[in-house]
């Protein structure tokens, strides 16, 4: 099992990035750089490429509504070049709150859009002349533009003709599509104790398909105290990261078996009762999606992750002692 971690959305990500060299020395395989509606991921990925030598550098995630397919192609090829072939391109559709509120782009046809973008990036990396007729049209015909558009291909020769592409996905259809068209899947919340949730979506995994799963890690003697930061994160995603009428994270928690509890958390959060919302997050849910408690318990519960389809732990910690413990236990 591989071991990775992710930089934080908020604060000064450059400060966190400065720690990555130490994480690389500690044996970390991959560092993931988020974006959401904060600093853009590619800038920080290029910064990391200059400061490291071995570690893979992945985007988690680049929003497919925020850039054209060709811009994503250019980004993928450029990052792979400056990192000497260590780039991983994580893509995702985000949701209507971010896309329509922050980017001003209608949230429509997310699966079709994602599928076409991956196809165009792959064709572009092979330096094919990009001609396409679908959700995206290349070049634009007369009537949609000036009619002067010319079919083009990437000027530069990419370092690699194939760059790993992962999909951030939560819904069963999206996850199934990820197994069919991508090289890896970036879940949000996953419980190794409930394999039936994604059993159908993951039934035809191809060799080498990577599932890089976020797992918050909190080491401490008191399990209840360790679960508190995990419950805060869950309350924020259930209540605040999505509209009240359309929240994919809320739906996922429901599929994990906590539908009524999730509705209560959302209601309290949207009423501004943040502490009450956190308290309403079930300890069992927080415990199942994380690694929390004393070191011996963490080592013991890691076995469930090793026996699951997950192949990479995306550890929610940058504490070197904790990461070394995980690295030793995951071997």
C-alpha positions in Angstrom: 0.0 0.0 0.0 1.3 3.4 -1.0 1.3 6.4 1.4 0.4 10.0 0.4 -0.9 13.2 2.0 -2.6 16.4 0.9 -1.9 20.1 1.4 -4.6 22.2 3.1 -7.1 24.4 1.3 -6.8 27.3 3.6 -3.9 29.3 5.1 -0.6 29.8 3.2 -0.1 26.6 1.2 3.5 27.6 0.5 4.4 27.1 4.1 2.9 23.6 4.0 4.7 22.9 0.7 8.0 23.7 2.4 7.4 20.6 4.5 7.1 18.3 1.6 10.8 17.7 1.2 10.8 16.3 4.8 7.8 14.1 3.9 9.6 12.9 0.9 12.6 11.9 3.1 10.2 10.1 5.4 9.1 7.8 2.7 5.9 9.5 1.4 5.0 8.3 -2.2 2.7 11.2 -3.3 1.6 14.6 -2.3 -1.8 15.9 -3.5 -2.5 19.6 -4.0 -6.2 20.7 -3.7 -7.8 23.7 -5.3 -11.6 24.1 -4.7 -12.0 27.9 -4.6 -8.6 28.7 -3.1 -5.2 29.0 -4.7 -4.9 27.2 -8.0 -3.3 23.7 -7.8 -0.9 23.8 -10.8 1.1 26.8 -9.5 1.8 25.0 -6.2 2.5 21.7 -8.0 5.2 23.5 -10.1 6.6 24.9 -6.9 6.8 21.4 -5.4 8.4 20.0 -8.5 11.3 22.4 -7.9 11.7 21.5 -4.3 11.5 17.7 -4.5 13.2 14.9 -6.4 11.3 11.6 -6.0 7.7 12.2 -4.7 4.8 12.1 -7.1 2.8 15.4 -7.3 -0.9 15.1 -7.9 -3.8 17.6 -8.3 -6.8 16.8 -6.1 -8.7 18.1 -7.9 -8.6 20.3 -11.0 -12.2 21.4 -11.8 -13.3 20.3 -15.3 -15.6 23.3 -15.5 -12.9 25.9 -14.7 -10.7 25.3 -17.8 -11.0 24.3 -21.4 -9.8 20.8 -22.3 -6.9 22.2 -24.2 -5.9 24.3 -21.1 -5.9 21.1 -19.0 -3.8 19.4 -21.7 -1.2 22.2 -21.5 -1.2 22.1 -17.8 -0.8 18.3 -17.7 2.1 18.4 -20.2 3.8 21.3 -18.5 3.6 19.9 -15.0 4.9 16.5 -16.2 7.9 18.2 -17.8 8.9 20.4 -14.8 8.5 17.4 -12.4 10.5 15.0 -14.6 7.6 12.7 -15.1 6.1 12.8 -11.6 2.8 14.5 -12.3 -0.6 12.9 -11.6 -3.7 14.8 -12.9 -6.7 14.5 -10.6 -9.8 15.8 -12.2 -13.4 16.3 -11.0 -16.7 18.0 -11.6 -17.0 19.7 -8.2 -20.7 20.9 -7.8 -23.1 23.6 -8.7 -22.3 25.8 -5.7 -18.7 26.2 -6.8 -19.1 26.1 -10.5 -22.1 28.5 -10.8 -21.2 30.6 -7.8 -17.4 31.0 -8.2 -16.8 30.2 -11.9 -20.1 31.4 -13.3 -20.4 28.2 -15.4 -23.7 26.2 -15.6 -23.4 22.8 -13.9 -24.5 20.5 -16.7 -23.6 17.1 -18.1 -20.7 16.4 -15.6 -20.1 12.8 -16.7 -20.1 13.5 -20.4 -17.9 16.6 -19.9 -15.4 14.7 -17.8 -15.3 11.8 -20.3 -14.6 14.1 -23.3 -11.9 16.1 -21.4 -10.0 12.9 -20.5 -10.2 11.7 -24.1 -9.0 15.1 -25.5 -6.1 15.3 -23.0 -4.9 11.8 -23.9 -5.2 12.6 -27.6 -3.3 15.9 -27.1 -0.5 14.2 -25.2 0.0 12.0 -28.3 0.2 15.2 -30.2 -2.8 14.5 -32.3 -4.5 17.4 -34.1 -7.5 18.1 -32.0 -10.8 17.8 -33.9 -13.8 17.0 -31.8 -17.6 17.3 -32.0 -19.5 16.8 -28.7 -20.1 18.9 -25.6 -16.8 20.5 -26.8 -16.4 21.4 -30.4 -12.9 21.9 -31.9 -12.5 23.9 -33.9 -15.6 26.1 -33.5 -17.6 26.1 -36.7 -18.9 29.3 -38.4 -21.9 30.4 -36.6 -20.5 29.6 -33.2 -17.4 31.7 -33.8 -15.7 33.6 -36.6 -15.2 30.4 -38.7 -11.5 31.0 -38.7 -10.6 28.4 -36.1 -7.8 26.0 -37.2 -7.3 22.4 -36.0 -4.1 22.5 -33.9 -1.9 20.1 -32.0 0.4 20.7 -29.0 3.6 22.5 -30.0 5.8 20.8 -27.4 6.7 17.2 -27.3 5.4 15.9 -23.9 7.8 14.1 -21.6 5.3 11.3 -21.4 2.7 10.4 -23.9 0.6 9.0 -21.1 0.2 10.8 -17.8 -1.8 9.2 -15.0 -5.3 10.7 -14.7 -7.5 10.2 -11.6 -11.1 11.1 -11.0 -12.6 12.6 -7.9 -16.0 10.9 -7.7 -18.7 10.1 -5.1 -21.8 8.8 -6.9 -21.9 5.1 -8.1 -22.1 6.1 -11.8 -19.2 8.5 -11.5 -17.1 5.9 -9.7 -17.9 3.2 -12.3 -16.9 5.7 -15.0 -13.6 6.4 -13.2 -12.7 2.7 -13.3 -13.4 2.6 -17.1 -11.7 5.8 -18.3 -9.2 6.8 -15.7 -6.1 5.4 -14.0 -7.3 6.0 -10.5 -10.1 7.1 -8.2 -10.0 9.8 -5.5 -12.9 9.1 -3.1 -13.9 11.6 -0.5 -15.2 9.4 2.3 -14.8 5.6 2.2 -15.4 2.9 4.9 -13.4 -0.3 4.5 -16.0 -1.8 6.8 -18.8 -1.3 4.3 -17.4 -2.7 1.0 -20.9 -3.3 -0.3 -21.3 0.5 -0.9 -19.1 0.5 -4.0 -19.1 -3.2 -4.8 -20.9 -2.9 -8.1 -18.9 0.3 -9.1 -15.6 -1.4 -8.5 -16.3 -4.9 -9.8 -14.2 -4.6 -13.0 -11.0 -3.0 -11.8 -8.2 -3.1 -14.4 -4.7 -4.0 -13.3 -2.8 -1.1 -11.8 -5.9 0.9 -11.1 -5.1 3.1 -8.0 -7.6 4.1 -5.3 -6.1 6.9 -3.4 -8.4 7.4 -0.4 -8.3 10.3 2.1 -8.0 8.9 5.6 -7.7 11.4 8.5 -5.2 10.2 11.0 -5.3 11.4 14.6 -3.0 9.7 17.2 -3.9 9.9 20.9 -4.7 7.9 24.0 -8.4 9.0 24.1 -10.4 7.9 21.1 -13.3 10.2 21.7 -11.0 13.3 21.7 -9.2 12.0 18.5 -12.6 11.8 16.7 -13.5 15.5 17.4 -11.5 17.0 14.5 -12.8 14.3 12.2 -16.4 15.1 13.2 -15.7 18.8 12.6 -14.6 18.0 9.0 -17.6 15.8 8.4 -20.0 18.4 9.7 -18.5 21.0 7.4 -18.9 18.8 4.3 -22.3 17.5 5.2 -23.6 21.0 6.2 -21.6 23.5 4.3 -20.0 22.1 1.2 -23.0 22.0 -1.0 -26.5 23.5 -1.3 -29.2 22.5 1.0 -31.2 21.0 -1.9 -28.2 19.4 -3.7 -25.3 18.1 -1.6 -23.4 15.2 -3.0 -21.5 14.7 0.3 -24.8 14.4 2.2 -26.0 11.8 -0.2 -22.8 9.8 0.2 -23.1 9.8 4.0 -26.7 8.5 3.4 -25.4 5.6 1.3 -22.9 4.8 4.1 -25.9 4.1 6.3 -26.2 7.4 8.2 -29.0 9.2 6.2 -31.1 10.5 9.1 -28.1 11.5 11.1 -26.7 13.4 8.1 -29.9 15.3 7.7 -29.8 16.3 11.3 -26.2 17.5 11.0 -27.0 19.5 7.9 -30.0 21.1 9.5 -28.0 22.2 12.6 -25.1 23.4 10.5 -27.3 25.5 8.3 -29.0 27.0 11.3 -25.6 28.2 12.5 -25.4 25.6 15.3 -21.9 24.4 14.4 -21.0 22.8 17.8 -24.4 21.0 17.9 -23.9 19.8 14.3 -20.5 18.3 15.2 -21.9 16.6 18.2 -24.6 15.1 16.0 -22.0 13.4 13.7 -22.0 9.7 14.7 -18.8 8.5 16.4 -19.1 5.3 14.4 -19.1 7.2 11.1 -16.1 9.3 12.0 -14.2 6.2 13.2 -14.9 4.1 10.1 -13.5 6.6 7.6 -10.4 7.5 9.7 -7.5 6.0 11.7 -7.8 7.3 15.2 -6.7 6.5 18.7 -3.5 5.0 20.2 -0.8 3.8 17.8 -1.6 0.1 18.5 -5.2 0.6 17.5 -4.3 2.5 14.4 -1.9 -0.3 13.3 -4.7 -2.8 14.0 -7.4 -0.9 12.1 -5.1 -0.3 9.2 -5.4 -4.0 8.4 -9.0 -3.3 7.2 -7.7 -0.8 4.7 -5.1 -3.2 3.5 -7.8 -5.8 2.8 -10.0 -3.2 1.0 -9.7 -2.2 -2.7 -7.9 1.0 -1.5 -4.3 1.0 -2.7 -3.0 4.3 -1.5 -3.7 5.9 1.9 -4.1 9.7 1.5 -3.2 10.4 5.1 -4.9 13.5 6.6 -1.8 14.5 8.6 1.6 15.9 7.9 3.1 15.0 11.3 6.3 13.1 10.5 6.0 10.7 13.5 2.5 9.7 12.4 3.5 9.3 8.8 6.5 7.1 9.8 4.2 5.0 11.9 1.8 4.6 8.9 4.7 3.9 6.5 6.0 1.1 8.8 2.6 -0.4 9.3 1.6 -0.2 5.6 4.7 -2.2 4.4 
